[in-house]
Amino acid sequence: MSPRVTRGIRRKHDAAVTARRAAGLAWALCVAIALPTLVLLVLGAGESTPADEFGLAGFGGLAFLVAALAFATTGALVASRLPSNPVGWIFCVIGFLIAAGDLPHQYADYALYVSPGSLPGGETAAVLQNLGGLPPAFGLLGLSLLLFPDGRLASRRWRPAAAAALIGAAALAVGLAFRPGPLDEPFEVVSNPFGVGSFELMDSLSGLGWLLSAVAVALAAASMIIRLRRSSGQERQQL
């Protein structure tokens, strides 16, 4: 075996090891975020708070936690075995975003409503949960479904749908993070310290983000149906 071939094999091996470590780290990070979230959910079990009205506490919060771990676990498995497939990495990001939004939300809910004053930084946690979480993850979900299962779009005509998913996720993240005035319910008692520009502009931007993300998810579902009809063998089983 020539030195060039040996170096090529070694590079592939090193890349695979790096990918497995990165995937494992991403999964471990989500688990590390999920554990204190679970503790807060248990501590607040049975308590009625404003977040209950929006399905964000109790079983709703637990559902988000399970979703975060499911995305992170699936993403880590795919990314470690198929590092060139972006679906696995996108799933890892979705899992992280959901977990990273759920933890400060549950913390703020407990500190502000379940047991006011028992934990410091309740308002800060409310602000942090407003910076990310489920909204941008929703946009990335559409992108991951467009690329599923082989990591490529079904054809070039689906590029606008992928662009809509990315723009939607970015618009949601920016619009919600920098919208001035009170935060969304149930934390409307807290004002956004990062607010810039006008409320109407940022609210319209986040509304556009929701619209583009929803369109991207709908188009992704259509793409998967078309893929299923045209696929065979292993790809059909994956779909």
N, C-alpha and C positions, 0 to 999 in steps of 0.2 A: 504494500500500500504506500503510495507516494506521500511525501510530507504535505502537499497541498490538500489531498483528500483527508488526511489525518486532521489538519487544521480546520477543514470544513466541518468534519464530524464533531470536533471539539467545540466549535462555535455553536453548532446546533444544540449540543448537549448543555452548554452553559446558558444559552437562551432559554431552553426548556426549564432548567433549574431556577433561573431568575423569574420566569413566569409563574412557576409553582409557588415560589416564595412570595411574590407580589400578590397572587390570588389568596394565599393563606393569610397574609397580613391584612388584606381587605376584609376577609371574613372575620378575622379576630377583632378587628376594629369595630365592626357592626355588633358582634357579640358583647364587646366591652361596653358599648353604648346601651345595648339592650338590657343588660343586667340591672343597672340602677333604675332604668325605666320600669322594669318589672317590680322592683321593690316599691317604687312610688305608687304603682297601680294597686299593689297589695295593701299598702298603708291607707290608701284612699278608698278601698272597696267598701261599698255600702253607703258612702257619703254622697249626698246630692249636691251637685255644683252646677253653675251655668253651662259648663262644658258638656254636661249630659244632654242638653237640648240639641246639641249639634253632633252627637254621636262620637265625641272626641275623648271621652273619659270612660272608665269602666271597661265594658266589653268592646267598645269602639276603639279605645286606646290599645287594648290587647290585640285587636284585629290588625291595627297598624303595626304593632310589634311583630306579630307573626308574619305579616307581609314583608316586613323589612328583612327578617331572618330567612324567609323563603327565597327572596330575590338574591340576597347575599350568598346563601349556600349554593343555589343553582348557578349563579354567576361564577363563584369561585371554582366549582367543579368544571364548568365549561372552559373557563379561562386557563385553568391548570393543564387541561388536556388538549385544548385547541387555542393556544395563545394568539394565533393570527385571526381568530374569529372575534369581531368586536362585540357580538351579542353578549358574551360572558362578561366582558368588562363593563358594558352598559348596565347589565343586571347588577353588578357590584355597586356601581354608582347609584342606581335607583335604590338599592337596599340601604346604602349609606345615607342618602338624602332623607328617606322616610324615617330611619332610626334617629338621625341627627335633628329632625324636626319634632319627633315624638318625645324625646327626652326633655328638652326645655319646656315643651307644652305641658307634660305631666308635672314637671317641677313647679312651673308657674301656677298650675291649677291647685296643687297641694299647698304651696306657700301663700297664695292669695285667697283661696276659697275653702279648702278642706280644713286647714289648720293655720289661719292667718298669723303671721309673725313667728311661726315655729322654725322656718327656714329663711336664711338671708337671701337677698337677690331675687325675689319673686318677680319684680318688674323687669329686671335685666333678663331673666329667663323668658319672659313674655316677649321681649324685643327679639331675643335670639331665635325663638320659634317662628318669628315672622320673616326671618331672613332666608328661609329655605323650606325643606320638608317636602310634603306631598305635591304641591302645585308644579314645581319644575320636574319632579319625578314623573308626573303624568305626561308631560311633553316627551320625555325621554322614552317612556313606555311605547309611544307610537313609533319612535325611531327603531327601537329594538324589534318590534313586531314586523316592521318593514324589512329588516335585515334577516329575520329568522327564516330558515335555520342555518344557512350556510355563510352568513355574514355579508351577503351581497344583495343588492336590490334585485327584484325580479327582472327589471329592465330599466333603461334610461328614463323612460317616461314617468317613473316613480320618484325621480329626483326632486320635483317640486313638493311632493309629500314629505320627503325627508327634510327638505329645507323648512317646511311649515312646522315640523316637529321641533327642530333646533331653535327656530326663531320664537316659537311659542314658549318653549322652556325658558329661553333667555328673557322674553318679555314678562313672563310671570315672575321670575326671580327679581328682575329690576323693578317692575311696577309695584310689587308687594313690599319689597325691602325699602324703597325710597318714597313711598306714598306718605305725605305729611298728615298730621292729625292723629286721632285715636286709632289704635289697632283694631282689627276685626274682632267681632264677638268670639269668644267670651271675655276677651281682654281689652274691651273698649275703655276701661278705666285707665289704661296706660297710653301715653302719647309716644309716637315714634320719634326717637331722637335723631334718626338718620333721614328724616323727611326732607326732600328738596323739591323745588318747583311747585306746581299747583296740584291740589288734590285731584282735580278733574283730569289732568294730563296723565298722572300716574295710575289713576283708576281706569282710565281708558286703555292704557298700555297693558295693565293686567287683564282687563276684559278681552283685549285682542289676543293676549297669550292663551287665555282659556279657549277662545274660539279656534285659534290655529291648532292648539293641542288636540281639541276634540275632533277637528277635521282630520288631523294626522292619524289619530287612532282609528277613525272610521275608514279612512283609506287603507290603513294597514290591515284592517280586518278584510277588506275587499281583496287586497293583495294576497293575503294568506289563502283565501278561497280560490283565487285563480291559480296560485301555486299548487294547491291540493289537487285541483282538476287536471293539471298538466304533469304532476309528479308521478314517480313510480319508485319502487324499491325502497331504499333506505330513507330517502328524502320524504316519501309519502308516510312512512312510519313515524318520522320525527314530527311531521305536521299533525 
